Amino acid sequence: MKKEEHTIKPWGGRFKEPTDVFVEAFTASVGFDKRLYAHDIAGSIAHARMLAHVGVLTSGEYEAIVEGLQAIKEEIEQGRFEWKVALEDVHMNIEARLIERIGEVGKKLHTGRSRNDQVATDVRLYLRDEIVEIQAELTRLQQNVVLLAEAHVDTIMPGFTHLQTAQPVTFGHHMLAWFEMLKRDAGRLSDCAARVNIMPLGAAALAGTSYPIDRSYSAELLGFTAVAQNSLDAVSDRDFVIEFIAVCSLIMTHLSRFSEELILWASAQFDFIELGDSFCTGSSIMPQKKNPDVPELIRGKTGRINGHLVSMLTLMKGQPLAYNKDNQEDKEPLFDTIDNINGSLRVFADMIPAIKVKSDNMREAALKGFSTATDLADYLVRKGVPFRDAHEIVGRAVNRGIELGKDLSQMSLKELQKFSKKIEQDVFDVLTLEGSVAARDHIGGTAPRQVASAVAQAKQWLGIS
């Protein structure tokens, strides 16, 4: 094998032979974990300040370290930093460059910590910031969904179960169902953020450190709300990554279901909506096509993020305490999840205001499929007919309607009275679409009055006017 020049490792004192070149490349993580650079530097500055605070570093040493780290951050952001695979990861690349810049003092930065607690801290800092960005996009999507619902409080469409016409609902009511799902997602994301915001720094490799560190001070500097209480758990815990990806899997599942409805509604067979041109593409061979690519792609990306969740659960299931190299594999699923959840929420939030609702087509569809059949059964119950008998009566009326090609509301009073003498002229008040939706006038119901109230509550919760 051809011998190549090897970089001296910070941990190399124990070894007689250099690391195999292929092994260096195989085990390195710098190709993907370099995105943690800003949080690694922030954590190192806080660690150095804490060391100065407890007297492990002099004020001059602390100032030199901070100045060096800030200069390195500038190098990275200007694209002048040379990332070296031989130095394995973001932490050792930055530390090696710090020593190059400020000399022996740079070697003191790692006092009282390990890469084990360092990487756990970096990932938590990074994820904490990313969650804030995701929350902002999720909120924007919720706002646009609520505004669309507000514009269609009275728009009637068929409600479905088993994808069969069930009962009429308002489009605003349907949109608010998605808002409720997204609201639960927002709650889960906030719960997750609270558990992310716990500091592992100070756990060192696994047992803590013999230096007189002040972990509470470090936590205060970094904005953590609590300090991890067990050093073994602090460095080996990746529950927060799993929980975050699980939350994202649920968000994506909701977006996927939403996408499925948009895809169906935009089809020629439903023709309930038209998606904005900016969110669709055409066909290379069929000039009439307008393909709903954005919702289709989001539906596909759901499987990708679900896969990351399974990957993380599998990654952690067989690990003994404490840190193991396996944990290096947590970052690519995490990073890819963050990138895709951000992108999906952003494009979905942008797409919602560009939806054109075809109210007339929705109403026409609601007139098909005997969507007010349950209203007729309820009417008979109010006239003293037991519900099971009413159910049978309406079933026979529907069969006759199918034979005649008429909806219940289109049948004459005489035709309806063949099925029950309890039916009178006032039956047509409940057989209309407007009468049906207006009758569901309770909290959570589809009556326009209730939908308007729910919109107002949603807007108050979101803080929009």
C-alpha positions as CSV (number, residue, x, y, z in Angstrom):
1,M,0.0,0.0,0.0
2,K,1.3,3.4,-0.9
3,K,2.4,5.4,2.2
4,E,0.9,8.8,2.5
5,E,1.6,11.7,4.8
6,H,-0.4,11.5,8.0
7,T,-1.7,14.2,10.2
8,I,-0.7,14.0,13.9
9,K,-3.8,13.2,15.9
10,P,-4.5,15.1,19.2
11,W,-5.1,11.6,20.7
12,G,-2.2,9.9,18.9
13,G,0.1,9.4,21.9
14,R,-1.3,6.0,22.6
15,F,-0.7,4.7,19.1
16,K,2.5,3.3,17.4
17,E,1.2,3.3,13.9
18,P,-0.7,5.9,11.9
19,T,-4.4,5.5,11.0
20,D,-5.0,3.8,7.7
21,V,-5.8,6.4,5.0
22,F,-9.1,4.6,4.1
23,V,-10.0,4.2,7.7
24,E,-9.5,8.0,8.2
25,A,-11.9,8.7,5.4
26,F,-14.4,6.0,6.5
27,T,-14.6,7.2,10.1
28,A,-14.4,11.0,9.4
29,S,-17.6,13.0,10.0
30,V,-16.2,16.5,9.0
31,G,-17.9,16.2,5.6
32,F,-21.3,16.7,7.2
33,D,-20.7,17.9,10.8
34,K,-18.9,21.0,9.7
35,R,-22.3,22.7,9.6
36,L,-22.1,22.7,13.4
37,Y,-19.1,25.1,13.3
38,A,-20.9,28.2,14.7
39,H,-22.3,26.2,17.6
40,D,-19.0,24.5,18.2
41,I,-17.3,27.8,18.5
42,A,-20.1,29.3,20.7
43,G,-19.8,26.3,23.0
44,S,-16.0,26.6,23.1
45,I,-16.1,30.3,23.9
46,A,-18.6,29.6,26.8
47,H,-16.4,26.7,28.0
48,A,-13.3,29.0,28.0
49,R,-15.1,31.7,29.8
50,M,-16.2,29.2,32.5
51,L,-12.6,27.9,32.8
52,A,-11.4,31.5,33.4
53,H,-14.3,32.1,35.8
54,V,-13.1,29.2,38.0
55,G,-9.4,30.1,37.6
56,V,-8.3,27.3,35.3
57,L,-7.5,29.8,32.6
58,T,-6.0,33.3,33.1
59,S,-7.9,36.2,31.7
60,G,-5.1,36.6,29.1
61,E,-5.4,33.0,28.0
62,Y,-9.2,33.3,27.8
63,E,-9.0,36.4,25.6
64,A,-6.5,34.8,23.3
65,I,-8.7,31.8,22.9
66,V,-11.8,33.9,22.2
67,E,-10.0,36.1,19.7
68,G,-8.6,33.0,17.9
69,L,-12.0,31.3,17.8
70,Q,-13.7,34.4,16.5
71,A,-11.1,34.7,13.8
72,I,-11.6,31.0,12.8
73,K,-15.4,31.6,12.5
74,E,-14.7,34.5,10.2
75,E,-12.4,32.3,8.1
76,I,-15.1,29.6,7.8
77,E,-17.8,32.1,6.8
78,Q,-15.5,33.7,4.2
79,G,-14.7,30.2,2.7
80,R,-11.0,30.5,3.6
81,F,-10.9,27.6,6.2
82,E,-9.3,24.3,5.1
83,W,-11.3,21.4,6.4
84,K,-9.1,18.3,6.8
85,V,-10.5,14.7,6.7
86,A,-7.5,13.5,8.7
87,L,-8.7,15.6,11.6
88,E,-11.9,13.7,11.6
89,D,-14.6,16.1,12.7
90,V,-15.5,19.8,13.1
91,H,-14.2,19.9,16.7
92,M,-10.6,18.7,15.9
93,N,-10.4,20.8,12.8
94,I,-11.3,24.0,14.7
95,E,-9.1,23.1,17.7
96,A,-6.1,22.3,15.4
97,R,-6.5,25.6,13.6
98,L,-6.8,27.4,17.0
99,I,-3.4,26.0,18.1
100,E,-1.9,27.0,14.7
101,R,-3.1,30.6,15.3
102,I,-2.4,31.2,19.0
103,G,0.1,28.4,19.9
104,E,0.3,26.5,23.1
105,V,-2.6,28.4,24.8
106,G,-4.9,26.8,22.3
107,K,-4.2,23.4,23.7
108,K,-5.7,24.5,27.1
109,L,-9.2,25.0,25.6
110,H,-10.0,21.3,25.9
111,T,-9.3,21.2,29.6
112,G,-12.2,19.6,31.5
113,R,-14.2,18.4,28.5
114,S,-14.3,15.6,25.9
115,R,-15.5,15.4,22.3
116,N,-18.3,13.3,23.8
117,D,-19.9,16.1,25.8
118,Q,-18.7,18.7,23.2
119,V,-20.6,17.1,20.3
120,A,-23.7,16.5,22.4
121,T,-23.7,20.2,23.3
122,D,-23.1,21.3,19.8
123,V,-26.0,19.2,18.4
124,R,-28.4,20.5,21.1
125,L,-27.4,24.1,20.4
126,Y,-27.8,23.6,16.7
127,L,-31.1,21.8,16.9
128,R,-32.4,24.4,19.4
129,D,-31.9,27.2,16.8
130,E,-33.3,25.1,14.0
131,I,-36.5,24.4,15.9
132,V,-37.1,28.1,16.2
133,E,-36.9,28.3,12.4
134,I,-39.2,25.4,11.9
135,Q,-41.7,26.8,14.4
136,A,-41.8,30.1,12.4
137,E,-42.6,28.2,9.2
138,L,-45.2,26.0,10.9
139,T,-46.9,29.2,12.3
140,R,-46.9,30.8,8.9
141,L,-48.6,27.7,7.5
142,Q,-51.2,27.7,10.2
143,Q,-51.9,31.4,9.6
144,N,-52.5,30.8,5.9
145,V,-54.7,27.9,6.5
146,V,-56.9,29.9,8.9
147,L,-57.1,32.8,6.5
148,L,-58.3,30.4,3.8
149,A,-60.8,29.0,6.2
150,E,-62.0,32.5,7.0
151,A,-62.6,33.2,3.4
152,H,-64.8,30.1,3.0
153,V,-66.9,30.0,6.2
154,D,-70.1,29.5,4.1
155,T,-68.7,27.5,1.1
156,I,-70.4,24.1,1.1
157,M,-68.6,21.0,0.0
158,P,-69.2,17.3,0.4
159,G,-67.7,15.8,3.5
160,F,-66.3,12.3,3.0
161,T,-65.8,9.0,4.9
162,H,-64.2,6.1,3.1
163,L,-63.9,8.7,0.3
164,Q,-67.6,8.4,-0.2
165,T,-70.0,11.3,0.1
166,A,-71.1,11.4,3.7
167,Q,-72.6,14.8,4.8
168,P,-72.2,18.4,3.7
169,V,-69.6,20.5,5.5
170,T,-68.2,23.9,4.8
171,F,-64.8,24.3,3.2
172,G,-63.8,26.6,6.1
173,H,-64.6,23.8,8.5
174,H,-62.5,21.4,6.5
175,M,-59.6,23.8,6.5
176,L,-59.8,24.2,10.3
177,A,-59.4,20.4,10.7
178,W,-55.9,20.8,9.3
179,F,-55.3,23.8,11.6
180,E,-56.1,21.5,14.6
181,M,-53.6,18.9,13.4
182,L,-50.9,21.6,12.9
183,K,-51.7,23.0,16.3
184,R,-50.9,19.7,17.9
185,D,-47.7,19.6,15.9
186,A,-46.8,23.0,17.2
187,G,-47.4,21.7,20.8
188,R,-45.2,18.7,20.3
189,L,-42.5,20.8,18.8
190,S,-42.5,23.1,21.8
191,D,-42.4,20.1,24.2
192,C,-39.5,18.6,22.2
193,A,-37.6,22.0,22.3
194,A,-37.8,22.0,26.1
195,R,-36.0,18.6,26.3
196,V,-33.5,19.7,23.7
197,N,-32.5,22.7,25.8
198,I,-30.6,20.7,28.5
199,M,-26.8,21.0,28.7
200,P,-24.4,18.0,28.6
201,L,-21.3,20.1,28.7
202,G,-19.2,19.2,31.8
203,A,-20.0,15.5,31.6
204,A,-16.6,15.1,29.8
205,A,-16.0,11.6,28.4
206,L,-18.5,9.9,30.7
207,A,-17.7,10.5,34.3
208,G,-17.4,14.2,34.7
209,T,-14.1,16.0,35.3
210,S,-11.7,16.6,38.2
211,Y,-11.4,20.3,37.4
212,P,-13.5,22.7,39.5
213,I,-15.9,23.5,36.7
214,D,-19.2,25.5,37.1
215,R,-21.7,23.8,34.9
216,S,-24.5,26.1,35.9
217,Y,-22.4,29.1,34.8
218,S,-21.8,27.4,31.4
219,A,-25.5,26.7,31.0
220,E,-26.3,30.3,31.7
221,L,-23.8,31.5,29.1
222,L,-25.3,29.2,26.5
223,G,-28.9,29.8,27.3
224,F,-29.7,26.3,28.5
225,T,-32.5,26.0,31.0
226,A,-31.1,23.0,32.8
227,V,-27.9,20.9,33.2
228,A,-27.9,17.2,32.5
229,Q,-27.9,15.4,35.8
230,N,-26.0,12.3,35.0
231,S,-22.7,12.3,33.1
232,L,-23.2,8.8,31.6
233,D,-26.6,9.7,30.2
234,A,-25.5,13.2,29.1
235,V,-23.0,12.0,26.6
236,S,-24.9,8.9,25.3
237,D,-28.4,10.3,25.1
238,R,-29.9,10.8,21.7
239,D,-33.5,10.7,22.8
240,F,-33.8,14.4,21.9
241,V,-32.8,13.6,18.3
242,I,-35.3,10.7,18.1
243,E,-38.0,12.8,19.6
244,F,-37.4,15.6,17.2
245,I,-37.5,13.4,14.1
246,A,-40.6,11.7,15.5
247,V,-42.3,15.1,15.8
248,C,-41.2,15.8,12.2
249,S,-42.6,12.5,11.0
250,L,-46.0,13.4,12.4
251,I,-45.8,16.9,10.8
252,M,-44.9,15.3,7.5
253,T,-47.7,12.7,7.9
254,H,-50.2,15.5,8.3
255,L,-48.7,17.4,5.3
256,S,-48.8,14.2,3.3
257,R,-52.5,13.7,4.1
258,F,-53.2,17.3,3.3
259,S,-51.3,16.9,0.0
260,E,-53.3,13.9,-0.9
261,E,-56.5,15.9,-0.6
262,L,-55.1,18.8,-2.6
263,I,-54.0,16.3,-5.3
264,L,-57.5,14.7,-5.4
265,W,-59.3,18.1,-5.4
266,A,-57.1,19.5,-8.2
267,S,-57.9,16.5,-10.4
268,A,-60.4,16.8,-13.3
269,Q,-62.6,14.2,-11.5
270,F,-63.1,16.4,-8.4
271,D,-62.2,19.9,-9.8
272,F,-62.7,21.5,-6.4
273,I,-59.6,23.7,-6.5
274,E,-56.8,24.9,-8.8
275,L,-53.3,25.1,-7.5
276,G,-51.2,28.1,-8.4
277,D,-49.0,27.7,-11.5
278,S,-45.9,28.5,-9.5
279,F,-46.4,25.2,-7.6
280,C,-47.1,22.9,-10.5
281,T,-45.2,21.6,-13.6
282,G,-46.3,20.4,-17.0
283,S,-45.7,17.3,-19.0
284,S,-43.0,16.9,-21.6
285,I,-45.4,15.1,-23.9
286,M,-49.0,16.0,-22.9
287,P,-49.5,19.8,-23.3
288,Q,-52.8,19.9,-21.3
289,K,-51.2,18.6,-18.1
290,K,-50.8,20.6,-14.9
291,N,-49.1,18.3,-12.4
292,P,-49.4,19.0,-8.6
293,D,-45.6,18.4,-8.1
294,V,-45.2,20.2,-4.8
295,P,-47.8,18.2,-2.9
296,E,-46.7,15.0,-4.6
297,L,-43.1,15.6,-3.6
298,I,-44.0,16.4,0.0
299,R,-46.0,13.2,0.1
300,G,-42.9,11.4,-1.0
301,K,-40.6,13.1,1.4
302,T,-42.8,11.8,4.3
303,G,-41.4,8.3,3.7
304,R,-37.9,9.7,3.7
305,I,-38.3,11.3,7.2
306,N,-40.1,8.3,8.5
307,G,-37.1,6.3,7.4
308,H,-34.8,8.6,9.4
309,L,-36.9,7.9,12.5
310,V,-36.5,4.1,12.1
311,S,-32.8,4.6,11.4
312,M,-32.3,6.5,14.7
313,L,-34.3,4.0,16.7
314,T,-32.3,1.2,15.2
315,L,-29.1,3.1,15.8
316,M,-29.7,3.5,19.5
317,K,-31.4,0.2,20.3
318,G,-28.2,-1.9,21.0
319,Q,-25.8,0.6,22.4
320,P,-24.4,0.1,25.9
321,L,-23.5,3.2,28.0
322,A,-21.8,5.5,27.4
323,Y,-20.7,7.1,24.1
324,N,-20.1,4.9,21.1
325,K,-18.9,5.7,17.6
326,D,-22.3,4.6,16.3
327,N,-23.6,8.0,17.5
328,Q,-21.7,9.6,14.7
329,E,-24.5,8.3,12.5
330,D,-27.1,10.5,14.2
331,K,-26.2,13.6,12.3
332,E,-27.0,12.9,8.7
333,P,-30.6,11.7,9.4
334,L,-31.0,14.7,11.7
335,F,-29.6,17.2,9.2
336,D,-31.6,15.8,6.3
337,T,-34.8,15.9,8.4
338,I,-34.2,19.5,9.3
339,D,-33.6,20.5,5.7
340,N,-36.7,18.7,4.4
341,I,-39.1,19.7,7.1
342,N,-38.1,23.3,6.7
343,G,-38.4,23.2,2.9
344,S,-41.8,21.3,3.1
345,L,-43.3,23.7,5.6
346,R,-42.0,26.8,3.7
347,V,-43.4,25.7,0.3
348,F,-46.7,24.5,1.8
349,A,-47.2,27.9,3.5
350,D,-46.5,29.6,0.2
351,M,-48.8,27.3,-1.7
352,I,-52.0,27.8,0.4
353,P,-52.7,31.4,-0.5
354,A,-52.3,30.5,-4.2
355,I,-55.2,28.0,-4.1
356,K,-58.2,28.9,-6.2
357,V,-61.4,27.4,-4.6
358,K,-64.1,26.4,-7.1
359,S,-67.1,26.9,-4.8
360,D,-69.7,26.1,-7.4
361,N,-68.2,22.8,-8.2
362,M,-68.0,21.9,-4.5
363,R,-71.6,22.8,-4.1
364,E,-72.7,20.7,-7.1
365,A,-70.7,17.7,-5.8
366,A,-72.4,18.1,-2.3
367,L,-75.8,17.7,-4.0
368,K,-74.7,14.3,-5.3
369,G,-74.5,11.2,-3.1
370,F,-77.5,11.9,-0.9
371,S,-75.4,13.9,1.6
372,T,-78.5,15.0,3.5
373,A,-79.8,11.5,4.2
374,T,-78.7,11.7,7.9
375,D,-80.6,14.9,8.2
376,L,-83.8,13.2,7.0
377,A,-83.2,10.4,9.6
378,D,-82.8,13.0,12.3
379,Y,-85.9,14.8,11.2
380,L,-87.9,11.5,11.6
381,V,-86.4,11.0,15.0
382,R,-87.6,14.4,16.1
383,K,-91.1,13.4,14.8
384,G,-91.1,10.4,17.2
385,V,-89.7,7.6,14.9
386,P,-87.0,5.4,16.6
387,F,-83.6,6.0,15.0
388,R,-83.2,2.4,13.7
389,D,-86.6,2.6,12.0
390,A,-85.7,6.1,10.7
391,H,-82.5,4.7,9.3
392,E,-84.4,2.0,7.4
393,I,-87.0,4.4,6.1
394,V,-84.3,6.7,4.7
395,G,-82.4,3.8,3.2
396,R,-85.4,2.9,1.2
397,A,-85.9,6.5,0.2
398,V,-82.3,6.7,-1.0
399,N,-82.8,3.5,-3.1
400,R,-85.8,5.1,-4.7
401,G,-83.9,8.2,-5.4
402,I,-81.2,6.2,-7.1
403,E,-83.8,4.6,-9.3
404,L,-85.3,8.0,-10.2
405,G,-81.9,9.8,-10.5
406,K,-83.0,12.3,-7.9
407,D,-81.5,13.6,-4.7
408,L,-83.7,13.5,-1.6
409,S,-84.2,17.3,-1.8
410,Q,-85.4,16.9,-5.4
411,M,-88.1,14.4,-4.6
412,S,-91.6,15.7,-4.1
413,L,-93.4,15.6,-0.7
414,K,-95.8,13.0,-2.1
415,E,-92.8,10.8,-3.1
416,L,-91.2,11.1,0.3
417,Q,-94.5,10.4,2.2
418,K,-94.6,7.0,0.5
419,F,-91.9,6.0,3.0
420,S,-93.3,7.7,6.1
421,K,-96.5,9.6,6.8
422,K,-94.5,11.5,9.5
423,I,-92.8,13.5,6.7
424,E,-94.4,16.9,6.2
425,Q,-93.6,20.1,4.2
426,D,-91.0,21.3,6.7
427,V,-88.8,18.4,5.7
428,F,-87.3,20.6,2.9
429,D,-85.8,22.9,5.5
430,V,-83.4,20.1,6.5
431,L,-82.9,18.5,3.1
432,T,-81.2,21.6,1.7
433,L,-77.4,21.9,2.0
434,E,-77.6,25.2,3.9
435,G,-80.1,23.7,6.3
436,S,-77.9,20.6,6.9
437,V,-74.7,22.6,7.7
438,A,-76.6,25.2,9.8
439,A,-78.1,22.4,11.9
440,R,-74.6,21.4,13.2
441,D,-74.6,24.5,15.4
442,H,-72.4,23.4,18.4
443,I,-68.8,23.7,19.3
444,G,-66.8,21.8,16.7
445,G,-69.7,21.6,14.3
446,T,-69.7,22.7,10.7
447,A,-72.4,25.4,11.0
448,P,-71.1,28.7,9.5
449,R,-71.7,30.5,12.8
450,Q,-69.5,27.9,14.6
451,V,-66.8,28.0,11.9
452,A,-66.6,31.8,12.1
453,S,-66.2,31.5,15.9
454,A,-63.5,28.8,15.5
455,V,-61.7,31.0,13.0
456,A,-61.7,33.9,15.5
457,Q,-60.3,31.7,18.2
458,A,-57.6,30.3,15.9
459,K,-56.6,33.9,14.9
460,Q,-56.4,34.9,18.6
461,W,-54.3,31.8,19.4
462,L,-52.0,32.7,16.5
463,G,-51.9,36.4,17.4
464,I,-53.2,37.7,14.0
465,S,-56.0,40.1,13.3
